[in-house]
Protein backbone atom coordinates (compact mmCIF):
# COMPACT_ATOMS: atom_id res chain seq x y z
CA UNK A 1 0.00 0.00 0.00
CA UNK A 2 2.87 2.36 0.84
CA UNK A 3 4.42 1.96 -2.63
CA UNK A 4 1.12 3.00 -4.22
CA UNK A 5 0.98 6.23 -2.20
CA UNK A 6 4.65 6.95 -2.95
CA UNK A 7 3.92 6.56 -6.65
CA UNK A 8 0.88 8.84 -6.43
CA UNK A 9 2.94 11.43 -4.56
CA UNK A 10 5.68 11.26 -7.19
CA UNK A 11 3.14 11.72 -9.99
CA UNK A 12 1.54 14.64 -8.17
CA UNK A 13 4.93 16.27 -7.59
CA UNK A 14 5.84 15.84 -11.27
CA UNK A 15 2.60 17.42 -12.46
CA UNK A 16 2.89 20.37 -10.08
CA UNK A 17 6.52 21.24 -10.86
CA UNK A 18 7.32 24.59 -12.43
CA UNK A 19 9.01 24.53 -15.81
CA UNK A 20 11.55 27.30 -16.36
CA UNK A 21 10.58 29.70 -19.16
CA UNK A 22 12.74 32.28 -20.84
CA UNK A 23 15.37 33.22 -23.38
CA UNK A 24 18.39 31.19 -24.50
CA UNK A 25 21.28 31.49 -26.92
CA UNK A 26 23.27 29.07 -29.03
CA UNK A 27 26.72 30.39 -29.81
CA UNK A 28 29.83 29.25 -31.61
CA UNK A 29 32.69 29.55 -29.15
CA UNK A 30 32.79 32.59 -26.89
CA UNK A 31 32.86 35.29 -29.53
CA UNK A 32 31.41 33.60 -32.60
CA UNK A 33 27.99 34.08 -34.16
CA UNK A 34 25.01 33.78 -31.82
CA UNK A 35 21.40 32.77 -32.24
CA UNK A 36 18.73 33.69 -29.70
CA UNK A 37 15.44 31.91 -29.04
CA UNK A 38 12.69 31.76 -26.46
CA UNK A 39 10.92 28.80 -24.92
CA UNK A 40 8.11 28.10 -22.48
CA UNK A 41 10.25 25.13 -21.36
CA UNK A 42 13.96 25.91 -21.11
CA UNK A 43 14.69 22.39 -19.83
CA UNK A 44 13.69 21.00 -23.23
CA UNK A 45 14.99 23.83 -25.42
CA UNK A 46 18.59 22.65 -25.81
CA UNK A 47 17.59 19.03 -26.34
CA UNK A 48 15.13 19.98 -29.08
CA UNK A 49 17.54 22.38 -30.78
CA UNK A 50 20.48 19.96 -30.73
CA UNK A 51 18.24 17.12 -31.96
CA UNK A 52 17.14 19.09 -35.04
CA UNK A 53 20.69 20.26 -35.76
CA UNK A 54 22.11 16.72 -35.46
CA UNK A 55 19.52 15.47 -37.92
CA UNK A 56 20.25 18.35 -40.28
CA UNK A 57 16.59 19.39 -40.30
CA UNK A 58 16.67 22.75 -38.53
CA UNK A 59 14.69 25.36 -40.47
CA UNK A 60 17.26 28.11 -39.84
CA UNK A 61 19.68 27.46 -42.72
CA UNK A 62 22.55 29.71 -41.50
CA UNK A 63 22.44 28.05 -38.07
CA UNK A 64 22.33 24.58 -39.61
CA UNK A 65 25.22 25.40 -41.96
CA UNK A 66 27.34 26.74 -39.08
CA UNK A 67 26.57 23.56 -37.10
CA UNK A 68 27.75 21.42 -40.01
CA UNK A 69 30.85 23.58 -40.56
CA UNK A 70 31.95 23.98 -36.92
CA UNK A 71 30.56 20.81 -35.34
CA UNK A 72 28.60 20.21 -32.16
CA UNK A 73 31.63 20.64 -29.89
CA UNK A 74 32.04 24.27 -30.99
CA UNK A 75 28.51 25.24 -29.87
CA UNK A 76 27.43 26.32 -26.42
CA UNK A 77 23.93 26.73 -25.01
CA UNK A 78 23.26 29.46 -22.47
CA UNK A 79 20.14 30.53 -20.63
CA UNK A 80 20.14 34.31 -20.91
CA UNK A 81 17.02 35.12 -18.91
CA UNK A 82 14.54 33.09 -16.93
CA UNK A 83 11.06 34.52 -16.40
CA UNK A 84 9.34 34.53 -13.03
CA UNK A 85 6.95 31.70 -12.26
CA UNK A 86 4.11 34.13 -11.61
CA UNK A 87 3.90 35.43 -15.20
CA UNK A 88 0.30 35.43 -16.39
CA UNK A 89 -0.11 32.56 -18.90
CA UNK A 90 -2.05 34.88 -21.22
CA UNK A 91 0.86 37.33 -21.32
CA UNK A 92 3.61 34.71 -21.62
CA UNK A 93 3.82 34.67 -25.43
CA UNK A 94 4.08 38.46 -25.70
CA UNK A 95 6.63 38.68 -22.88
CA UNK A 96 8.82 35.98 -24.44
CA UNK A 97 8.64 37.79 -27.78
CA UNK A 98 9.57 41.12 -26.18
CA UNK A 99 12.49 39.72 -24.19
CA UNK A 100 13.75 37.76 -27.20
CA UNK A 101 13.82 40.98 -29.26
CA UNK A 102 15.78 42.66 -26.46
CA UNK A 103 18.43 39.93 -26.44
CA UNK A 104 18.64 39.78 -30.24
CA UNK A 105 19.55 43.47 -30.25
CA UNK A 106 21.82 43.30 -27.22
CA UNK A 107 23.90 40.39 -28.60
CA UNK A 108 23.61 41.43 -32.25
CA UNK A 109 22.35 37.90 -32.83
CA UNK A 110 20.09 36.10 -35.25
CA UNK A 111 16.80 34.44 -34.27
CA UNK A 112 16.83 30.66 -33.82
Buried (B, 14 or more C-beta within 10 A) or exposed (E): EEEEEEEEEEEEEEEEEEEBBBBBBBBBEEEEBBBBBBBBEBEEBBEEBBEBBEEEEBEBEEBBEBBEEBEEEEBBBEBBBEBEEEBEEEEBEEBBEEBBBBBBEEBEBBEB
